[in-house]
Amino acid sequence: MSESELKDLVRQLIASDDLDAALHLLIKHTDNLILRDGIIIQQARYNDIRKARANGVMPHSEISHELNKLRDSLLSHLRTEKMAPPPAPQSYSLKSFEETLALSLTRVKVSGVLLAGYTMEKGLTITEIVQASRLASRKLVVDYINELTIAGLVDKIKEGGKTLLRLNEAGEKMIKKYCAAE
């Protein structure tokens, strides 16, 4: 939908007295935060008018006057401001899908290996994790181990020139929670 089509739609909503939908569209498609805040203020004003009408605390003539001022304000916004059309759908390439799939499978398989080795006293080396997971990409395994380490879910133990990795209690709890393995 182009900007002019979007503005026409908002005008139609205003004309058919669907101010709520018009306000939502304006908020959604206004990129400038200051202008968006102004529209949110108009939305609050509209909600106040609706409450006053529902509670019968404002005369009908005053309600009509306030609604007309609100409509005028919204139309003025349409005349003077740019609106951002909805973003175009992002294309999703096969390569991007493969990378995402490979990382997801790595996380699942390595999590399973680490969970199985949780009861081990010492831990596993990266090579042992790669072999046990039967994954082709050592790099993805290392990347995931680094993510777990940064999150504080894996303990690294230095022993005889080797670095052993072991899930800690928090890591075991989280992986069990999301793998539904207890």
Buried (B, 14 or more C-beta within 10 A) or exposed (E): EEEEEBBEBBBEBBEEEBBEBBBBBBBEBBEEEEBBEBBBEBBEBBEEBBEBBEEEEBEEEEBEEBBEEBBEBBBEBBEEBEBEEEEEEEEEEEEEEEEEEBBEBBBBBBBBBBBEBBEEEEBBBBEBBBEBBEBEBEEBBBBBBEBBBEEEBBBEEEEEEBEBBBBEEEBBEBBBEEEEEE
